[in-house]
Amino acid sequence: MEEEIRAEFQNSGFSIGGASSEDAAQILSTLLTYCINYKMSPADLVSNWEVYYLNRQLDGLKLESSYLDGFLSHLQNEVKERIIKEEANLHIYSSNDVDINCCRLLSNSHADEVAFHDTPGSKQEKPPEESSNSELTPLTSDRPSSSRVAKTNADRITPFATRVNKFTQQYVLNADNAVSVPSKNAEITEDEVIRRIQPSQRCSLQVQRSQPEPGCRFMYDRMEDRFNYLEDRIRKSASLFSASGFCGQPADATLASEEKMFAVGTVACDGEGHLNEKSILLQGSVQHSRGQRVRLDLKDLDHFSLFPGQVVGIEGHNPSGHCFVASKLIDSIPVSVDAQLPSAKKQAIDNESNQNSDAGTLSRALSSVIAAGPYTTTDNLLFEPLQELLSYACRKQPQLLILMGPFIDSDHPDIKKGTVDQSFHDIFHFEILRKIQDFTQYLGNTVRVILIPSVRDAHHDFVFPQPAFDLNFPEDITHQITCLANPCLFSSNEIHFGCCTVDILKQLSGEEISRKPPVGKPADRIGRLASHILKQQSYYPLYPSAAGVPLDFSLAKEALEISSAPDVLLLPSDLAPFVKVLSLGEGSDDQKRFICVNPGRLAKGIGGGTFVELYYNEGIDKTNASIIRI
């Protein structure tokens, strides 16, 4: 059939391009795939190419490989328009949609659930294979149009759709408490099916910090804002060190003195490159050292971990006035007494969840699913991983679904090339929000969804800190979907979550310099990097900021501050996914333990990534979490 395609193009005056015969063969193979997926003859394919060629006003009569992505988008739109014409009243998202489980029974889901509760053993039950394997045997509604769309999408074959080892656990925290993911052939009892249908208890949701507000002014920060931000961090940290009682009053580290002194400042690099032991500087505050810098000598320290912008307390002496010889280094800023008290000013998303039946208080238990974008593979904009995630959540029915950006990834090849024929906002609303709305309507009031943006979102403000999405939802689901800023601090069922979608772990990994202790347990580098976030009481303690991070200092002062350690810290990163139990203040009486989660990326390349299922139960010891491959 490839020769037929070549002949049709030649008859129309076009040639198959390519620098070599292998390139031409690859183009023909791709065109053959288009014919198979869209059920077109070679003549139909050439007709569509001629329309695309004229509309785009392309130069030359040679079909190059660089034209294939745009041609594919043109074919997808042709399929969409054809379906809409054939089905006048058809409601679809786009021609690229693949149905998800939770959206297929919206028209009669309420009646089905009533029947299920009335007659648990009735014929409404699905066979075990269908219940546990809904991604392989999708449910369809009674509308012919829905099945028509499902059939069109089912004909398309993508690498993600043909993946193996779906929903396998890669890691389990506290495996003794974990509930294993049901296998595809596992037999599901009648009680288990009924339990999945019954609504779970609605979780509470309070927002402690979500700044800046949507519509804020940005790109107006001045040099004065940068100075004030850094100066305030040093002065506040110095006062906390003094108030802790474990350190003396901060002194000027630039003055020559044989006596031991205690100094507070930020770590800086003497040059343009990365830190090394010979280029570490300490910059003090204007109040204590007139903002001057002094070189640090760390030869007497057996271990340390430093990065540019880190606020540290250092004990030592400066015999020459040019080099401060450190004998002790404190890289954890003490927590103020006021920060340990619960915040009096909290934004309640709803009040009914706080009035919890008989007990009047909510137990610190919460089931959640946590994922971070991208939500589609790099070879298309079908958003198949997102659909699979929502299908999984429909089966598991968590109380809280946390979705972190990027949603419309600016690094996606189609977004970069500009081959999409929809605006970024349209893609976000039709390909993502509609699916999430259908998901919340299907599960009802028992589920909450939190959306947190990323600086990689092509349709949102390119600034950090980043305001929340400004969206208008239908009244019946407004209380179910909450948009928060990046970064943010919120609590659900009295469990505190902190979240920052900027890849600070990867950026710290590239800038940190450390020395391991000669003896002791093996160092956990990723855990150490994550602990820096809470030790520095800032979601972004790195300065200067990494390339590609649009840090606005006029918005950063309050938005980036972490006044108290959360129970769960969410730090999505390109690094390997993990769930770790970390601690602050090791060896002290007020040791604080917290869970740090990097769910990984839901889509990686043309394949699936990972997400995290977390069940928090009263404390960390009873909590279990699983890293699951989509």
Salt bridges, closest charged atoms under 4 A:
GLU3 OE1 - ARG6 NE 3.76
ASP69 OD2 - LYS417 NZ 2.53
GLU78 OE2 - HIS74 NE2 3.97
GLU86 OE1 - ARG148 NH2 2.28
ASP97 OD1 - LYS435 NZ 2.61
GLU135 OE1 - ARG395 NH1 3.58
ASP155 OD2 - LYS39 NZ 3.35
GLU224 OE1 - ARG222 NH1 3.74
ASP225 OD1 - ARG222 NH2 3.50
ASP232 OD2 - LYS557 NZ 3.44
ASP252 OD2 - ARG290 NH1 3.18
ASP270 OD2 - ARG295 NH2 2.81
GLU277 OE1 - ARG515 NH2 2.70
ASP297 OD2 - LYS299 NZ 3.93
ASP302 OD1 - HIS303 ND1 2.77
ASP331 OD1 - LYS535 NZ 3.91
ASP350 OD2 - ARG202 NE 3.21
ASP350 OD2 - ARG448 NH2 2.57
GLU352 OE2 - ARG202 NE 3.52
GLU388 OE1 - ARG163 NH2 3.69
ASP409 OD2 - ARG456 NH2 2.69
ASP411 OD2 - ARG456 NE 3.47
GLU431 OE1 - LYS435 NZ 3.56
ASP457 OD1 - HIS459 ND1 3.97
GLU511 OE1 - HIS274 ND1 3.28
GLU512 OE1 - ARG525 NE 3.29
GLU512 OE2 - ARG528 NE 2.71
ASP524 OD2 - LYS580 NZ 3.44
GLU561 OE2 - LYS236 NZ 2.31
ASP567 OD2 - ARG364 NH2 2.83
ASP567 OD1 - LYS592 NZ 3.46
ASP574 OD2 - LYS506 NZ 3.54
ASP574 OD1 - ARG601 NE 2.88
ASP621 OD1 - ARG593 NH1 3.28
